[in-house]
Amino acid sequence: MKKKKIIILIVFIIAAIGGAAINIINQRTANSVPVRIDLPADDFSLLCNLLDQKDVRTNPSFLLFSHLLKLEQSVRPGSYIVEPHMRTLTLVRKLRNGQQDPIRLTIGKFRTPEQLNDFLNKQLMHDDFNITLDSFYLIRPNTYEFYWTVTPEKFMQRMEKEYNRFWTKKDLKDIKDPKDLIILASIVEEETNNNPEKPLIASVYLNRLEKGMPLQADPTVKYAVGDFSLRRILNKHIVTESPFNTYRHTGLPPAPICLPSDASVNAVLNAPETNYLYFCASEQMDGTHRFATTIAEHNRNAAAFHSALNRLGIR
């Protein structure tokens, strides 16, 4: 009888231990919504602090599993999502294996490499992005998935791959260098938000390039001056010396004046054949433009537009 009691006691103890083990294994994080943890270094103490700041850890099992799975010695920098009430053991395994969750990075109409570099330095772990004018044209506006830890070198390799993939599917017609097309598309992009008119605007610039005329594009003057808020281009702006000022220099600028949208790129690719050599914003101030084939016609359109600016007090 005594032996039987001992066996029962042992079974009870084993069951209790097993139940406690199962309870520990099934313990979960406290967050009720997804939480992203950005860990910039292989620092276990920093990781714990970040988890505590987001109210993820509320039970001792994290430290236990971290010790058993040697997370303290193998923690990796990265950006990790902690799912709501995630099993602590699953989280520790994820962190130990460096299973990052990619971030969605939307690259929009940046006007200068400096603006883009500043954006990337803030959005990603590394803060030494140094995209230059020479490589600015390789960047295509879009939404991409990247790991937070991506290096500047890997980032540019991806951008070059996306660039090549995009242009292999395009008919460049008589344009030999996609870079030139992007430069022209960037001017079209800055001229208007009215997508239906972009092909006509592109046709004007293509006609001017063919005839060897200066583009005389106001957005290039804004770029040269460094003031993108200008609403009225005056003579004092036009005389600014810069290779980007197409009033002073014929041909295309040396680099894009922004990252153009697909609509602007396609406008250049599919520009209709026209005789237009001039255009200016409509005096209706509705985002449309007046197109002209002669300077006399253009001067009349420009006079009407400038009168509208005067009436509105835009200086």
Stockholm file with secondary structure:
# STOCKHOLM 1.0

chainA/1-315         MKKKKIIILIVFIIAAIGGAAINIINQRTANSVPVRIDLPADDFSLLCNLLDQKDVRTNPSFLLFSHLLKLEQSVRPGSYIVEPHMRTLTLVRKLRNGQQDPIRLTIGKFRTPEQLNDFLNKQLMHDDFNITLDSFYLIRPNTYEFYWTVTPEKFMQRMEKEYNRFWTKKDLKDIKDPKDLIILASIVEEETNNNPEKPLIASVYLNRLEKGMPLQADPTVKYAVGDFSLRRILNKHIVTESPFNTYRHTGLPPAPICLPSDASVNAVLNAPETNYLYFCASEQMDGTHRFATTIAEHNRNAAAFHSALNRLGIR
#=GR chainA/1-315 SS CHHHHHHHHHHHHHHHHHHHHHHHHTCBCSCSSCEEEEECSSCHHHHHHHHHHTTCCCSTHHHHHHHHTTHHHHCCCEEEEECTTCBHHHHHHHHHTTCCCCEEEEECCCCSHHHHHHHHHHHSSCCCCCCCHHHHTTCCCEEEEECTTCCHHHHHHHHHHHHHHHHHTSCCTTCCCHHHHHHHHHHHHHHCSCGGGHHHHHHHHHHHHHHTCCCCCHHHHHHHHTCTTCSSCCHHHHTCCCTTCTTTSCSCCSSCSSCCCHHHHHHHHTCCCCCCCEEEECTTCSSCEEEESSHHHHHHHHHHHHHHHHHHTCC
#=GC SS_cons         CHHHHHHHHHHHHHHHHHHHHHHHHTCBCSCSSCEEEEECSSCHHHHHHHHHHTTCCCSTHHHHHHHHTTHHHHCCCEEEEECTTCBHHHHHHHHHTTCCCCEEEEECCCCSHHHHHHHHHHHSSCCCCCCCHHHHTTCCCEEEEECTTCCHHHHHHHHHHHHHHHHHTSCCTTCCCHHHHHHHHHHHHHHCSCGGGHHHHHHHHHHHHHHTCCCCCHHHHHHHHTCTTCSSCCHHHHTCCCTTCTTTSCSCCSSCSSCCCHHHHHHHHTCCCCCCCEEEECTTCSSCEEEESSHHHHHHHHHHHHHHHHHHTCC
//
